[in-house]
Amino acid sequence: MHTSDHTNKDAKNIWQRLMTGESISMDDPGYSRVHEVVEATRKLVLQLNSLSEDHEIRQKLAEITGRKIDPRTTVFPPFYTNYGKNISLGKQVFINHLCSMLDLGGITIEDGVMIGPRVNLISENHPVNPRHRNTLVPGAVLIEKNAWIGAASTILPGITVGENSVVAAGALVTKDVPAHSLVAGVPAKIIKSIQDI
């Protein structure tokens, strides 16, 4: 394979490589494509945040994500994302004001999830070592059915929040949250099971 062929292959597959969790340097031949798409998404997000009608917001969100949005899903602007195409929203999802989703590593939000205001869902990281800090380290975020993510909480890369769980307001989630659990704090810890409530 010639070098140019390898470069073209890398550029074409940058999205798949991110979704499989591959770390990618910002010097990677395909990384310029990420920058281009992020710029385009920024314009669409600006348009979304000027809308007030639910059906118009869903339409614009469908354009950003490239996926149909359930008619019972509600998003209150402003809403922010850097890429958008790696966001998957289930049915009857509620997302409150000022939610931010960095989704290059993938963010899946299942049916019935409620997300409070000022929540951050982050599927991207960088190494601590300054020599490698220009590397993007993706980690998919999964919010399972009927979870409730409280106001101003942050979910870090690679985290799964289990079905029916609650993340308390202001929590920093650094480890997976088991199903039917309430977690709180910085870093978030299990406070109790909510299975029997």
C-alpha positions, 0 to 999 in steps of 0.5 A: 500500500502506498503512503497516499493510500494509507492516508486516504484510508485513515481519513475515511475511517477516522469516525469508525476509529474513534467509535472503536475507542482508538486514541488518535493524535491531532497530527493524524492525517484524518484529524483535519476532517474532524475539525471540518465537521466540528465547524459545520456542527457549530453552525447548526447548534447556533441555529438550534439555539435560536429556535423555540418550537419543540418540533423545530428543535427536534428537526434541527437536532435530527440534522445535527445527529443524522438520526430521527428524533422521537416526537416525545423527546424534548430538548430545551435550548441552549444545547451544545455538542461538538460533533453530534453524529455520535449522539443516539437518543432513545424515545421520550428523552428529556434534556434540560437547558445548557446540556453539553455533549462531547460525542466523538467517542459516542453517547447513547441515551436510551428511552425515558432518560431525564437529563437536568440543566447544565449536565456534561456528557463527555466521551473524549479525553486526553493523556495526562502526559504533556508529550501526548496530550494532543491525542484524543482518547475516546470513551463511549458514554451509555445512559441506560433506560429511565436513568435521571442525570441531576443538574450540573453533574458530569459523566466522564468518558467510558462510563455507563449509568445503569437502568433506573439509576439517579445521578445526584445534582453536582456529581462527578461520575468517574466509575460505572453506576450500577442499575437501580442506584443513587450516586452522589458526590465528587467523585460520585459514590453509591449512596443507596439502592433505589430498587425497592423505593 
